[in-house]
Amino acid sequence: MRNYLVNSPQAAARIIALTVVADGDIADAEIECLDRLAVHEQLGLERLELLALLDTFCEDLLSSGQLNWADVCPVDERTLADLMGEIQDPELRLKVLRLCVELAEVDAQVDDGESAVLVAAVEHWGLHREMFRSSARN
């Protein structure tokens, strides 16, 4: 896996990319959701940069042997912890989590892989209470 600076747009975008590929497919609805939410702008990237990062993330998964669709999540727990560890800013963590939730729910169901990424984010970032606050607002 490539290394990105802590709290960088690329590190945040990689968590987004993980959510997108976690169900084993990059659906048109997910790409449309990325555009509708202007995820690239929210993270401080150009649209093509975000899409290129999605491609390079998939390349990294393939070349590292991480990609195993038999598992719930396409990366192992250590890699998942490393990826989550690159986001340390509380506001950025919350923004990334909210974007990931939107992406996971775009097809009206949260698949096991997507759920694993969301749970990992909540666990690693300590956002348990925030998830309950978000539910209460809806």
HUNORWO-V29226 format. One record per backbone hydrogen bond with DSSP energy under -1.0 kcal/mol. CO is the residue of the C=O (numbers start at 1). NH is the residue of the N-H. E is the energy in kcal/mol with one decimal. If there is no record, write none. Layout:
# HUNORWO-V29226
co: (CO CO)
nh: (NH NH)
e: (E E)
This chain:
# HUNORWO-V29226
co: (5 8 9 10 11 12 13 14 15 16 17 18 21 27 28 29 30 31 32 33 34 38 39 40 46 47 48 49 50 51 52 53 54 55 56 57 58 59 60 61 61 68 76 77 78 79 80 81 84 86 89 90 91 92 93 94 95 96 97 98 99 100 101 105 111 112 113 114 115 116 117 118 119 120 121 122 127 128 129 130 131 132 133 134)
nh: (8 12 13 14 15 16 17 18 19 20 21 22 24 31 32 33 34 35 36 37 39 42 43 45 50 51 52 53 54 55 56 57 58 59 60 61 62 63 64 66 67 71 80 81 82 83 84 85 87 7 93 94 95 96 97 98 99 100 101 102 103 104 105 108 115 116 117 118 119 120 121 122 123 124 125 127 131 132 133 134 135 136 137 138)
e: (-2.0 -2.2 -2.7 -1.8 -1.1 -1.6 -2.9 -2.4 -1.9 -2.2 -2.3 -1.2 -2.3 -1.7 -2.8 -1.9 -2.5 -2.0 -3.1 -2.6 -2.3 -2.4 -1.8 -3.5 -2.0 -2.3 -2.4 -2.4 -2.0 -1.9 -2.8 -2.4 -1.9 -2.3 -2.7 -2.4 -2.4 -2.9 -1.9 -1.1 -1.5 -1.7 -2.6 -2.5 -2.5 -2.7 -2.5 -2.2 -1.6 -3.5 -2.6 -2.1 -2.3 -2.9 -2.7 -2.5 -2.3 -2.6 -2.5 -2.2 -2.4 -2.7 -2.0 -2.2 -2.8 -2.3 -1.7 -2.4 -2.9 -2.2 -2.4 -2.4 -2.8 -3.2 -2.3 -1.8 -1.8 -1.4 -2.2 -2.6 -1.8 -2.0 -1.5 -1.1)
